[in-house]
Amino acid sequence: MAHINLLPWREELRKQRQQQFAVVAAGTAVLGALLVLLVHMQMEGLIENQNGRNKFLETEIAELDKKIEKIKDLEKTKTALLARMDIIQQLQRSRPQSVHLMDELVYTLPDGVYLEKISQTGSSLTVNGVAQSNARVSAYMRNIDTSGWLGQPKLDVIETKDGDRRRTSEFVLRATQVTPAESAAEEQS
């Protein structure tokens, strides 16, 4: 029987298969690396795109914040102007009231009563005066109560003093200045 050595052929086949495996493994590794690189580049592109969108949104938000601040400033200015307009309208409405007040002070003042000082805070009046008697002070209070421009008289102090053969009553009286429309509304309620 002849001896045939088949080992070199098998070894060559084994080396070929190992080479093929190495080539396939290297190709798969290169293909895998290319695939990972491609996915990485795609993700970087998506991240850059999103960062660009975020920057755009941030700039738009900053512009809107500036516009909101301007709107708030305009609203403050509007509120201040409306307040000024209200004050001006109140002054325009109250301008003739001082004339009516002085006129009513004269018409309500009975004989024998003299006013020394008048002070006004808002619609509240404080009147200091001298009367010949307490009855004249009460007549003055009744006249104020029936007046269309004055109301709610309240006597704070009344002092009777003797001097130079006469007796006088010094008084402090508080009243409220009203407009005829307000006094009519109060009477109806």
C-alpha positions as CSV (number, residue, x, y, z in Angstrom):
1,M,0.0,0.0,0.0
2,A,1.1,3.3,-0.9
3,H,1.5,6.0,1.5
4,I,-0.1,9.3,0.5
5,N,0.4,12.2,2.7
6,L,-2.8,14.4,2.5
7,L,-1.7,16.6,5.4
8,P,-0.2,19.4,3.3
9,W,-3.4,19.7,1.3
10,R,-5.4,19.9,4.4
11,E,-3.1,22.4,5.9
12,E,-3.3,24.5,2.7
13,L,-7.0,24.4,2.9
14,R,-6.9,25.3,6.6
15,K,-4.6,28.3,5.8
16,Q,-6.9,29.4,3.0
17,R,-9.9,29.2,5.3
18,Q,-8.0,31.1,8.0
19,Q,-7.1,33.8,5.5
20,Q,-10.6,34.0,4.3
21,F,-11.8,34.3,7.9
22,A,-9.3,37.0,8.6
23,V,-10.3,38.9,5.4
24,V,-14.0,38.5,6.3
25,A,-13.3,39.6,9.9
26,A,-11.3,42.6,8.8
27,G,-13.9,43.5,6.2
28,T,-16.6,43.1,8.9
29,A,-14.6,45.3,11.3
30,V,-14.0,47.9,8.7
31,L,-17.7,47.8,7.7
32,G,-18.7,48.0,11.4
33,A,-16.3,50.9,11.9
34,L,-17.7,52.7,8.9
35,L,-21.2,52.0,10.1
36,V,-20.4,53.4,13.6
37,L,-18.7,56.4,11.9
38,L,-21.8,57.0,9.7
39,V,-24.1,56.8,12.7
40,H,-21.9,59.1,14.7
41,M,-21.8,61.7,11.9
42,Q,-25.6,61.4,11.6
43,M,-26.1,62.0,15.3
44,E,-23.6,64.9,15.3
45,G,-25.6,66.4,12.4
46,L,-28.9,66.0,14.3
47,I,-27.3,67.5,17.5
48,E,-25.9,70.5,15.5
49,N,-29.3,71.0,13.8
50,Q,-31.1,71.0,17.2
51,N,-28.5,73.4,18.7
52,G,-29.1,75.7,15.8
53,R,-32.8,75.5,16.5
54,N,-32.3,76.1,20.2
55,K,-30.1,79.2,19.5
56,F,-32.8,80.5,17.1
57,L,-35.5,80.0,19.8
58,E,-33.3,81.7,22.4
59,T,-32.8,84.8,20.2
60,E,-36.6,84.9,19.5
61,I,-37.4,84.6,23.2
62,A,-35.0,87.4,24.0
63,E,-36.6,89.6,21.4
64,L,-40.1,88.8,22.8
65,D,-38.8,89.5,26.4
66,K,-37.7,92.9,25.2
67,K,-41.1,93.5,23.6
68,I,-42.9,92.4,26.8
69,E,-40.8,94.9,28.8
70,K,-41.7,97.6,26.4
71,I,-45.4,96.6,26.7
72,K,-45.1,96.7,30.5
73,D,-43.5,100.2,30.3
74,L,-46.3,101.4,28.0
75,E,-48.9,100.0,30.4
76,K,-47.3,101.8,33.3
77,T,-47.2,105.0,31.3
78,K,-50.8,104.4,30.3
79,T,-51.8,103.9,33.9
80,A,-50.0,107.1,35.0
81,L,-51.6,109.1,32.2
82,L,-55.1,107.8,33.1
83,A,-54.5,108.7,36.7
84,R,-53.4,112.2,35.6
85,M,-56.4,112.5,33.4
86,D,-58.7,111.5,36.3
87,I,-57.1,114.1,38.5
88,I,-57.5,116.8,35.8
89,Q,-61.1,115.8,35.4
90,Q,-61.7,116.0,39.1
91,L,-60.1,119.4,39.2
92,Q,-62.2,120.6,36.3
93,R,-65.4,119.3,38.1
94,S,-64.3,120.8,41.4
95,R,-63.3,124.2,40.1
96,P,-66.7,125.8,40.5
97,Q,-67.2,124.2,43.9
98,S,-64.9,126.6,45.6
99,V,-67.0,129.5,44.3
100,H,-70.1,127.8,45.5
101,L,-68.5,127.0,48.8
102,M,-67.7,130.7,49.5
103,D,-71.1,131.7,48.3
104,E,-72.8,129.2,50.6
105,L,-70.7,130.3,53.6
106,V,-72.0,133.8,53.1
107,Y,-75.7,132.8,52.6
108,T,-75.7,130.4,55.5
109,L,-74.1,132.8,58.0
110,P,-76.8,134.3,60.2
111,D,-76.6,137.8,61.7
112,G,-74.4,138.0,64.8
113,V,-72.0,135.2,63.7
114,Y,-68.5,136.1,62.4
115,L,-66.0,133.6,60.9
116,E,-62.4,133.9,61.9
117,K,-60.8,130.9,60.1
118,I,-61.9,128.4,57.5
119,S,-59.8,125.4,56.6
120,Q,-60.5,122.6,54.1
121,T,-59.1,119.2,53.8
122,G,-60.6,117.3,50.9
123,S,-64.3,117.8,51.3
124,S,-64.1,118.4,55.1
125,L,-64.4,121.9,56.4
126,T,-63.3,123.3,59.8
127,V,-64.8,126.7,60.7
128,N,-63.6,128.8,63.6
129,G,-65.8,131.7,64.5
130,V,-67.4,134.0,67.1
131,A,-71.2,134.3,67.7
132,Q,-73.2,136.7,69.9
133,S,-75.0,133.7,71.5
134,N,-75.2,129.9,71.4
135,A,-78.6,130.2,69.6
136,R,-77.0,131.9,66.7
137,V,-74.5,129.0,66.4
138,S,-77.3,126.5,66.3
139,A,-79.1,128.7,63.7
140,Y,-75.9,128.6,61.7
141,M,-75.8,124.8,62.0
142,R,-79.4,124.5,60.8
143,N,-78.6,126.7,57.8
144,I,-75.6,124.5,56.9
145,D,-77.8,121.4,57.2
146,T,-80.4,122.8,54.8
147,S,-77.7,124.1,52.3
148,G,-77.3,122.4,49.0
149,W,-73.5,122.7,49.0
150,L,-72.7,122.1,52.7
151,G,-73.9,119.3,55.0
152,Q,-73.4,117.3,58.1
153,P,-72.5,120.1,60.6
154,K,-70.9,118.9,63.8
155,L,-70.0,121.3,66.7
156,D,-66.6,120.5,68.2
157,V,-66.1,123.2,70.7
158,I,-68.2,126.2,72.0
159,E,-66.9,128.5,74.7
160,T,-68.7,131.4,76.2
161,K,-66.5,134.4,77.0
162,D,-67.3,137.6,78.8
163,G,-65.5,140.8,77.8
164,D,-66.1,144.6,77.3
165,R,-69.7,144.4,78.5
166,R,-70.6,141.7,76.0
167,R,-70.8,138.0,76.1
168,T,-69.6,136.0,73.0
169,S,-69.4,132.4,72.1
170,E,-66.3,131.1,70.3
171,F,-66.9,127.9,68.4
172,V,-65.2,125.3,66.2
173,L,-67.6,123.7,63.7
174,R,-67.0,120.9,61.2
175,A,-69.0,120.4,58.0
176,T,-68.7,118.5,54.7
177,Q,-68.7,120.1,51.3
178,V,-71.1,118.3,49.0
179,T,-72.4,118.8,45.5
180,P,-76.2,119.1,44.9
181,A,-76.1,115.8,43.0
182,E,-74.6,114.0,46.0
183,S,-77.0,115.5,48.5
184,A,-80.0,114.5,46.3
185,A,-78.6,110.9,46.1
186,E,-78.2,110.8,49.9
187,E,-81.8,112.0,50.4
188,Q,-83.2,109.3,48.1
189,S,-81.3,106.5,49.9
